[in-house]
Amino acid sequence: MKNKFVKSDRIKIEILKTLKESEKPLSYYQLTKVTKTTWNSLVPNCNFLNQLGFIKMTEGFSPGMKFKSIQITKTGIKTINKLITE
């Protein structure tokens, strides 16, 4: 599988896999730790996946801080299942 995709594709696949395995939405911070991806790489890839409808990003607030919760959609689950079985 690694030979068919460029680095940014592999990052997107890793994001989708991580979100699929998670039982709850994750923050950017949590995703950077699990996927071992930098913030600068993660955010644009998440934005792209969001535009495609593979993930859903929701803004949340805690005292003095804004954050985004990220979860995979049904479309994202179907897509990652297809990619990992090829």
Helices and strands as residue ranges (DSSP letters): G 2-4, H 7-21, E 26-27, H 28-35, H 39-52, E 55-62, E 65-72, H 74-85
